[in-house]
Amino acid sequence: MARQFFVGGNFKMNGDTASLTAITDNLKKAKLDANVEVVVAPPACYLQRISTELSDKATVNVSAQNVHEAGKGAFTGEISCGMALDCGAKYTILGHSERRHVFGESNKQIGAKTAAALRAGLTVIACIGEKEEERESGKTMDVCTEQLQAFKENIGDWNKVVIAYEPVWAIGTGKVATPEIAQETHEQIRAWISANVSPDVGAAVRIIYGGSVNGKNCGELARQPDIDGFLVGGASLKPEFVDIINVNA
């Protein structure tokens, strides 16, 4: 069975009511490729609003950018899985490099968040990726497999998981992995999953690419056999997000 193409838009800490409404209006008016699963991840305070605004767009769902592993408690500034669901989210991003390297989240904590999210009924966009010095020293797969292992230990149903490979050196830098580099790493990730989870999961799981994806470079990336879509950052805030969604149309 062919893997359904997946395009996620991570808005990060960007946008306000007016600008985000303009994005949702553009998505609602656009003719989107019906074969593509689209997910947008606004800041938490806009989750419910964006979910409501997109409720009539069947192929577009909403994701949290992060959740806490606890169901409730004295965790100032955090949101629980239940809160994300209550606001209309069906997905959550976990393990993003900014959570790892800016906020200091460990593989252990990301694993705990993954278990909590899946228990709650969220689909997890599981992010992995290496820093520039790790790629240059030949440690890309060492880093990625260590991160993958932490996810694997907390995943029961792989149908509820999308893997996002995002080389840290390409996120928001304007640099982008060449299609050949991205494909090679995706192929190695799929091989690891096939060997360490099962061949069926390896064949079925979607592995998407993130890292300065835009309307100009998405076409060649999308043609790679092991790239099943994108997690888009800055370009998801622009009209070209529709062009990325429709890259295969």
C-alpha positions as CSV (number, residue, x, y, z in Angstrom):
1,M,0.0,0.0,0.0
2,A,1.3,3.4,-0.9
3,R,2.1,5.8,1.9
4,Q,-0.1,8.9,2.0
5,F,1.8,12.1,1.4
6,F,1.9,14.2,4.6
7,V,2.5,18.0,4.9
8,G,2.7,19.6,8.3
9,G,3.0,23.3,9.0
10,N,4.8,24.2,12.2
11,F,4.0,27.9,12.9
12,K,6.3,27.9,16.0
13,M,5.9,31.2,18.0
14,N,4.5,33.2,15.1
15,G,1.3,34.8,14.2
16,D,-1.6,36.7,15.7
17,T,-5.4,36.5,15.2
18,A,-5.3,38.5,11.9
19,S,-2.4,36.7,10.3
20,L,-3.4,33.2,11.3
21,T,-6.9,33.8,10.1
22,A,-5.4,34.9,6.7
23,I,-3.6,31.6,6.6
24,T,-6.7,29.5,7.4
25,D,-8.7,31.5,4.9
26,N,-6.1,30.8,2.2
27,L,-6.2,27.0,3.1
28,K,-10.0,27.0,3.0
29,K,-10.2,28.7,-0.4
30,A,-7.4,26.7,-2.0
31,K,-7.9,23.6,-4.0
32,L,-5.7,21.2,-2.1
33,D,-4.5,17.8,-3.3
34,A,-7.0,15.4,-1.8
35,N,-4.4,12.7,-1.6
36,V,-2.3,14.7,0.9
37,E,-2.8,14.8,4.6
38,V,-2.3,18.3,5.9
39,V,-1.7,19.3,9.5
40,V,-1.0,22.8,10.9
41,A,0.5,23.5,14.3
42,P,-0.3,26.9,15.6
43,P,0.8,28.3,19.0
44,A,-1.2,26.7,21.8
45,C,-3.3,29.8,22.5
46,Y,-4.7,29.6,19.0
47,L,-5.4,25.9,18.8
48,Q,-9.1,26.1,19.4
49,R,-9.6,29.0,17.1
50,I,-7.7,27.4,14.2
51,S,-9.4,24.1,14.7
52,T,-12.8,25.8,14.5
53,E,-11.8,27.8,11.5
54,L,-10.7,24.7,9.6
55,S,-13.4,22.4,10.8
56,D,-15.0,22.2,7.4
57,K,-11.8,21.4,5.6
58,A,-11.8,17.6,5.9
59,T,-8.2,17.1,4.7
60,V,-6.7,19.6,7.1
61,N,-6.2,18.8,10.8
62,V,-4.6,20.6,13.7
63,S,-1.6,19.7,15.8
64,A,-0.2,20.9,19.1
65,Q,3.5,21.9,19.0
66,N,4.3,20.2,22.2
67,V,2.5,18.6,25.2
68,H,3.5,17.7,28.8
69,E,3.6,14.1,29.8
70,A,1.5,14.7,33.0
71,G,-2.2,14.8,32.8
72,K,-2.5,17.8,35.1
73,G,-0.6,19.5,37.8
74,A,1.7,22.4,38.8
75,F,3.5,22.8,35.5
76,T,3.2,26.5,34.7
77,G,3.1,27.3,31.0
78,E,2.6,23.7,29.9
79,I,-0.4,22.0,28.2
80,S,-1.5,18.4,28.7
81,C,-2.6,16.0,26.0
82,G,-6.2,16.3,27.2
83,M,-6.1,20.0,26.9
84,A,-4.7,19.8,23.3
85,L,-7.5,17.3,22.4
86,D,-10.1,19.6,24.0
87,C,-8.9,22.4,21.8
88,G,-9.3,20.3,18.7
89,A,-5.8,19.0,18.1
90,K,-5.5,15.5,16.7
91,Y,-1.7,15.5,16.5
92,T,1.2,16.7,18.5
93,I,4.8,17.4,17.5
94,L,7.3,15.9,19.9
95,G,11.1,16.0,20.0
96,H,11.5,19.0,17.8
97,S,15.1,20.2,17.9
98,E,14.1,23.5,19.5
99,R,12.6,21.5,22.4
100,R,15.7,19.4,22.6
101,H,18.4,22.0,22.2
102,V,16.8,25.3,23.5
103,F,14.6,23.9,26.3
104,G,16.8,20.9,27.2
105,E,14.3,18.1,26.7
106,S,16.0,14.7,27.0
107,N,15.3,11.5,25.0
108,K,13.8,10.1,28.2
109,Q,11.3,13.0,28.6
110,I,10.4,13.0,24.9
111,G,9.7,9.2,25.2
112,A,7.5,9.8,28.2
113,K,5.6,12.5,26.3
114,T,5.2,10.1,23.4
115,A,3.7,7.4,25.6
116,A,1.3,10.0,27.2
117,A,0.2,11.4,23.8
118,L,-0.5,8.0,22.3
119,R,-2.4,6.9,25.4
120,A,-4.5,10.0,25.1
121,G,-5.3,9.4,21.4
122,L,-3.1,11.9,19.7
123,T,-1.0,11.0,16.7
124,V,2.7,11.9,17.2
125,I,4.9,13.7,14.8
126,A,8.2,12.4,16.1
127,C,11.1,14.6,15.3
128,I,14.7,13.4,15.0
129,G,17.9,15.0,13.5
130,E,21.5,15.8,13.9
131,K,23.5,19.0,14.5
132,E,25.9,20.2,11.8
133,E,29.0,19.0,13.7
134,E,27.5,15.6,14.2
135,R,26.9,15.2,10.5
136,E,30.4,16.4,9.7
137,S,31.9,13.9,12.1
138,G,29.9,11.0,10.5
139,K,27.5,10.6,13.5
140,T,24.2,11.3,11.8
141,M,22.7,7.8,12.2
142,D,24.2,7.4,15.7
143,V,22.2,10.5,16.8
144,C,19.1,9.6,14.9
145,T,19.0,6.0,16.1
146,E,19.4,7.0,19.7
147,Q,16.5,9.4,19.3
148,L,14.5,6.7,17.4
149,Q,15.1,4.2,20.2
150,A,13.6,6.5,22.8
151,F,10.5,6.8,20.6
152,K,10.4,3.1,19.8
153,E,10.3,2.2,23.5
154,N,7.2,4.2,24.0
155,I,5.2,3.4,20.8
156,G,2.6,0.6,20.7
157,D,0.8,1.6,17.6
158,W,3.0,2.8,14.8
159,N,-0.1,3.7,12.7
160,K,-0.3,6.7,15.1
161,V,3.2,8.0,14.4
162,V,4.8,10.1,11.6
163,I,8.6,10.4,11.7
164,A,10.0,13.8,10.9
165,Y,13.7,13.9,10.0
166,E,14.9,17.5,10.5
167,P,18.7,18.0,10.3
168,V,19.2,20.8,12.9
169,W,21.7,22.6,10.6
170,A,18.9,23.1,8.1
171,I,16.2,24.4,10.3
172,G,15.5,28.1,9.8
173,T,19.0,28.6,8.3
174,G,18.2,28.7,4.7
175,K,20.3,25.6,4.2
176,V,18.6,22.5,3.0
177,A,19.9,19.0,2.7
178,T,20.3,18.1,-1.0
179,P,17.7,15.6,-2.2
180,E,20.4,12.9,-2.3
181,I,21.5,13.6,1.4
182,A,17.9,13.6,2.5
183,Q,17.0,10.5,0.6
184,E,20.0,8.6,1.9
185,T,19.2,9.5,5.5
186,H,15.5,8.6,5.1
187,E,16.4,5.3,3.6
188,Q,18.7,4.5,6.5
189,I,16.0,5.5,9.0
190,R,13.5,3.2,7.2
191,A,16.0,0.4,7.3
192,W,16.6,0.9,11.0
193,I,12.8,0.7,11.7
194,S,12.5,-2.4,9.5
195,A,15.3,-4.1,11.4
196,N,14.3,-2.9,14.9
197,V,10.5,-2.8,14.8
198,S,9.4,-4.8,11.8
199,P,9.6,-4.9,8.1
200,D,5.9,-4.1,7.8
201,V,6.2,-1.0,10.0
202,G,9.4,0.0,8.1
203,A,7.5,-0.2,4.8
204,A,4.4,1.6,6.1
205,V,5.6,4.4,8.4
206,R,5.7,7.8,6.9
207,I,9.1,9.6,7.1
208,I,8.8,13.3,6.3
209,Y,11.6,15.9,5.8
210,G,11.9,19.2,7.5
211,G,14.6,21.9,7.2
212,S,14.1,25.1,5.2
213,V,11.5,23.5,2.9
214,N,9.9,26.0,0.5
215,G,8.0,26.2,-2.7
216,K,11.1,26.1,-4.8
217,N,13.0,23.1,-3.4
218,C,10.0,20.9,-2.4
219,G,9.6,19.3,-5.9
220,E,12.9,17.5,-6.1
221,L,12.7,16.4,-2.5
222,A,9.2,15.0,-3.0
223,R,10.4,12.8,-5.8
224,Q,12.7,10.9,-3.5
225,P,11.3,7.4,-2.8
226,D,11.6,7.5,1.0
227,I,10.5,11.1,1.5
228,D,6.8,11.0,2.3
229,G,6.2,14.6,2.8
230,F,7.4,17.6,4.8
231,L,7.3,19.4,8.1
232,V,7.4,23.0,7.0
233,G,8.5,26.0,9.2
234,G,8.6,29.5,7.9
235,A,7.1,28.7,4.5
236,S,3.9,27.4,6.2
237,L,3.1,31.1,7.2
238,K,3.2,32.1,3.5
239,P,0.9,31.5,0.6
240,E,3.5,29.1,-0.9
241,F,2.4,26.6,1.7
242,V,-0.4,25.6,-0.7
243,D,2.2,25.0,-3.4
244,I,4.1,22.7,-1.1
245,I,0.9,20.8,-0.3
246,N,0.1,20.5,-4.0
247,V,3.7,19.5,-5.0
248,N,2.5,16.2,-6.5
249,A,-0.7,17.5,-8.1
